[in-house]
């Protein structure tokens, strides 16, 4: 038994080996290029013959694009294989000019040269093949453009001619007879022996189920959700209600329509023609349902609390009505015109039907633009409209370009609403359709993107707990999610818009391939993918750096004995190093040779020599501030007579918040080269001096005792060194004393000084010590002449009236008069 099993295994292995041997071996790159060249020859001959249909042109474009991509891959692989071979050849060095080199080295050199020549030939042939394929693609695209121009500018008889209307009626009757004949054939066929009742049983049941789901359940669910819209409902509740109503209006009717269609198809009554129109009708019905549901979400007629638009109830109702009318126009076009083209209906019938539908579409588009205020800037309910209409108010930056764009949009929509029906009536069948429907589909796509953006914005606001109504004059940031959503939607909408306006999937694939491959700029190949990769890697590195800074700031550094300034310096240094490393890694990821940065560094040094000295000086000074730390975050500094607290040491300047709560930005070079007073550099201790004057005749020792008690009793004055009182001078108005002491925290110097003065004033008043005030005596010379001048009498020119203000004098201590010296001059010297 085992022997038979072994023989069977040997036979199976032989058969497998034989089958494997009969399979075709993979083609070499040279053979693949040869086959692609033969295919290019055939395509070039077909183009020269000029017998290519539109479908054939699209197929050939797809084939050529695939061939171009394959040639690009072959060339890239060849370049990758050449790199190590060239490196090995460079390692061998140049052959000796005189004599012979060793046989082994010569053999290696010959083998390397042969491989390099073979692979280089493949690379050059791939490059030449790509150029040829690109030229063929350009020829086919030009041919497509010429065909498109012919269709667009081709003019037929006007649909208003009686014979065309008659042909349309005949075509409709013919379609009806054809569908009726196909149904009779199916009923009479041998493989369909079911009775009509058996065929209609399932469609009727499904229709009843669709009626129950699409009408009754939908209406019940919408009413239940609308009951939750109360005046005290939160923004989150309103967003949930809007989402629920949208899904109820969209999914349930769509499911009902699909149930009915599947029942009709399952019955087997519809022939090929009827099934074609049935599927077109299904697509049109789904378009109408989507327009009704999504438009009801944005305009929300009758439910202002969940409305996303800025229209009132009447405007929202009209806009919703005409939006559904536009959807019905699109549905009719798919049901009658597009399905008719597929079914082979005569052009006369298609032209008449197209003209009738475009007339309805133009009316609906015009009225929708009016009802929805299309092209007009929305005004929020809490904005002051009078302020917007004030001609003296300066416009918001960017408002003028947006206003111009909105006006162009409004005018363009109205022009299309009029031009499309006129072109259809004039006989331009292709031009009328190209003018109307791509614009309509583009507007639908942009509206869908706006709706998604608004939903994300409202959801983000609900999650943040923002109120439903914004206070007048209040502005609020969008947040990351809405901005990111808008960016993603903009990128995703671009290829869809290209498809709407005539591009093919092959064109998009070619554009994507060329974007990945890059495009040459001089001797450098620039690839948008590399740029995106650079941004992604740099953002990841930046986020990791910020995360490390946060961990160090909140978790690690607080456990050390470092002060606040040292912690801030370490965190800032980590930020600089992390950003630099992230930039280097992102540059290396894109494949840029870092050695080329030497050229940039040389150019940068020239720029520094001409105009960037101050920037580099401030940058280096900032690094010195972080390392030497003469000032740090939280210090109280005085710069040019301005006091403030250091908030942040940046790359170029240092931010200082003054005691007036204003921010002052000082260049770092000024802090290094200038004079800066740091009141809290090593500690928060600081001296306070409070001056006091008492009247002459007061007991100086009693004053000293009172002042010393006041200073010693204040808790902010340190006991060591203890506060003391000095007798500074005999002043012009009294005896001058000073309290000098060291504060525990110099930041409280104003408060402590105020407390001490309050207490000193109180205690000196209790002991009867008088605080003097300055007295002044004014003496007027030549009073008679001054009186004459005031009365208007003539005054001698050599004796004008004079007024003098004598120097201040101390109050007489012992009741002495102003003329105490007895010289009769009244004490004036």
Residue, then its C-alpha position, 0 to 999 in steps of 0.5 A: x500500500x505504501x509503495x502505491x502511495x509513493x508511486x502516486x506521489x511521484x506521478x503527481x510531482x511529475x505532472x506538476x513539474x510538467x505543467x509548470x514547465x509548459x507555462x510561459x516564462x515571464x517576459x523580460x523588460x526588453x521583451x515587454x517594451x517590444x510588445x508595448x511598441x507593437x501595440x503603440x504601432x497598432x494604435x497609431x495606425x488606427x488613429x491615422x485611419x480615422x475610424x474610431x468611435x467615442x467608446x473606442x477612443x476611451x478604451x485606447x486611452x485606458x490602454x495607453x495610460x496602462x502602458x505608460x505606467x508600465x514603462x514608467x515602472x520599468x524605467x524606475x526599476x532600471x534606475x534602481x538597478x543602475x545605482x549599485x552597479x555605478x557605485x561598484x564601478x566607482x569603487x573600482x576606480x579608473x583603469x590604469x592609463x599605462x600597463x594592465x590591471x589585474x585579470x580579476x579586476x578587469x573581469x569585474x569591470x567588464x561584467x559591470x560595464x556590460x550590465x550597465x549598458x544592458x540596463x541603461x538601454x532598457x531605461x532609455x527605451x522605457x523613457x523613449x516609449x513613455x514619450x511616444x505614448x504621451x504623444x499618442x495620448x495627446x493625439x487621442x485627447x485632441x481627437x476627443x476634443x474635436x468630436x466634442x466640439x462637433x457634438x456641441x456645435x451641431x445644430x438640428x431642426x428646431x423642436x418647435x417644428x410640427x413634424x418633430x412633435x409628430x415624430x415624438x408622439x410616434x416614438x412614444x407610441x412605438x416605445x409603448x408598443x415595444x414594451x407591450x410586445x416584450x411583456x406578451x412574449x414573456x407571458x407566453x414563453x414556455x419557461x414562464x408558466x406562472x399566472x398573472x396573479x402569481x406574478x403580481x402577488x409579490x409585487x403587491x405585497x412589497x408595494x403595500x410594505x413600501x407604502x407602510x414604511x415610506x409613508x406611515x412610518x416615516x410620517x410617524x417618526x418625523x412627528x415624534x422627532x419634531x416634538x422634541x424641538x422645544x424652546x428649552x432644547x439644547x443644541x445637541x438635542x436639535x442636532x440629533x433631531x435634525x439628523x433623525x428627520x434627515x435619515x427618516x426622510x431619506x432612508x425610509x422612502x428610498x427603501x420603499x422605492x427599492x422594494x417596489x422596483x425589486x418586486x416588479x423586476x421579480x415578477x418578470x413582466x418587464x422586458x428589456x426596454x421596460x426594465x431599462x426605463x424602470x431602472x432610470x425611473x428608480x434613479x430619478x425617484x431616488x434623486x427626488x427623495x434625496x433632494x427632499x430630505x437633504x433640502x429639508x435638513x438645510x432649509x427646514x421649512x416650518x422648523x426654524x430651530x433646526x434650520x441651517x440656512x438664514x432664510x425665514x419660514x416663507x423663504x425656506x418653504x419656497x426654496x425647498x419647493x423649487x429645489x424639489x422641482x429641480x430634482x424632478x427635472x433631473x429625474x425626468x431627464x434620466x427617465x425620458x432623455x438618457x434612457x431614450x438615448x440608450x434605447x435608441x429613440x430617434x433624435x427628433x423625439x429626444x430633442x423635443x423632450x429635452x427642450x420641454x424638460x429644459x424649459x421647466x428646468x430653467x423656470x425652476x432654476x431661476x425661481x430657486x435662485x430667487x427663493x434661496x438668495x443665491x449669490x447673496x451674503x447671508x446675514x445672521x439674525x443677531x447682526x446689525x443690518x443697519x451697520x452693514x448698510x452704513x456707507x461710512x463703515x470700512x468693508x471687511x477685508x476680503x468682503x469685496x472679492x467674495x461679493x464679486x464672486x457671489x454676483x458672478x455666481x448669481x448672474x451665471x445661474x440666471x444666464x444658464x436658466x435662460x440660455x439652456x432652453x433657448x439653445x434647446x429651442x434653437x436646435x442645439x441639442x448637445x450644447x443645451x444639455x452641456x450648459x444646463x446639467x453639469x452646472x446643476x450637478x456641480x451645484x448639487x455637489x457643492x450644496x451637499x458639501x456645504x450641508x456636510x460642513x454645516x452639520x459637522x460645525x453644528x455637531x462640534x458646537x453641540x459637543x463644546x456646549x455652545x449656546x443656541x444663540x450667539x450674543x451680539x458682537x460675539x465671535x467664536x472659532x470654528x475648531x479643528x473638525x470643521x476646518x479639517x472637514x472643509x479641507x477634505x470635502x474640497x479635495x474630495x469634490x475636485x475629481x467628482x467635479x472633473x467627472x461632471x464636466x466631461x473627464x473620464x476615470x482614465x483621465x483621473x487615473x492619468x492625472x493621479x499617476x503623473x502627480x505621484x510621479x512628479x513633474x520636472x522643475x529644472x533638474x529636480x522632479x517635484x512630486x505633490x505626494x512628496x510635499x504631502x508626505x513632508x507635511x505629514x511627517x513634519x506635523x507628526x514630529x511637531x505633535x510629538x514635540x508638543x506632547x513631550x513638552x507637555x509631559x515635561x512641563x506638567x509631569x517631570x519638571x515639577x518633581x525637580x528643584x528647578x525654578x519656573x524660569x529653568x523649567x521654561x528654558x528646558x521646555x523651550x529648548x526641547x521645542x527648538x530641538x524637536x522642530x529642527x529634528x522634525x524638519x530634517x526627518x521630513x526633508x529626508x523622507x521626501x528624498x531630498x539630499x541634505x548635502x544640497x542644503x549647503x547651497x541654501x546655507x550659502x545663500x542664507x549667509x549672503x542674505x544675513x550679511x545684507x539684511x538679516x543681521x538683526x534677526x540673527x542677532x535677536x535669535x542668538x540673543x534669545x539662545x543666550x537668554x535661555x542658557x544664561x537666564x539673566x531674566x526668566x519667565x515670571x521675573x519682575x523687570x524694569x526696562x527703560x523705566x517700564x516695569x513688567x513681568x516676563x511672560x515668554x522668551x521667544x525666538x526673536x523677542x521677549x514678551x513682557x506684561x506691564x502692570x497696565x496689563x499691556x504686552x511689551x515685546x522687547x528684542x532679545x538683543x536689547x536685553x543682552x546689550x542694554x541695562x535691565x533691572x531684575x527685581x526678582x532674579x535670585x529671590x523675591x526679597x526687596x527693600x522698601x523705603x517709606x519717607x515721613x516728615x514731621x513738624x519742627x519742634x517734635x520729639x525726634x526719638x518719639x517719632x523714631x519709636x512710633x515708626x519702628x513699632x509700625x515697621x516691626x508689626x507689619x508681617x511682610x517686613x522681615x525680622x532679619x535683617x530687622x527694619x530700622x528708622x533713620x533721621x535723614x535731614x532737616x527739611x525745608x518744611x520739617x524733619x525728614x525720617x525714613x523707614x527702611x526694611x526688607x520685604x519677604x516678597x518685593x511684589x507686594x511693595x506697593x501694598x506694604x508701602x500703603x499699609x505703612x503710610x496708613x498706620x503711620x498717619x494713624x499713630x502720629x495723629x494719636x501721639x499728637x505729632x503734626x505732619x507739616x505742609x509747605x507754605x509760600x509767601x508772595x511779595x509784590x514790588x511796585x504795587x502802586x504801578x501795578x494798580x495803575x496798570x490795572x486801572x488803565x493809567x499810563x505807567x513809566x516804561x522804566x518801572x514796569x509792574x513786577x510780581x515775584x515768587x520767593x523761595x519757600x521758607x520754613x514756618x517760624x518755629x517760635x512765633x517769629x515774624x517774617x522779618x526776623x532778621x530786622x533788615x526791613x526787607x520782609x525776609x526776602x533775600 
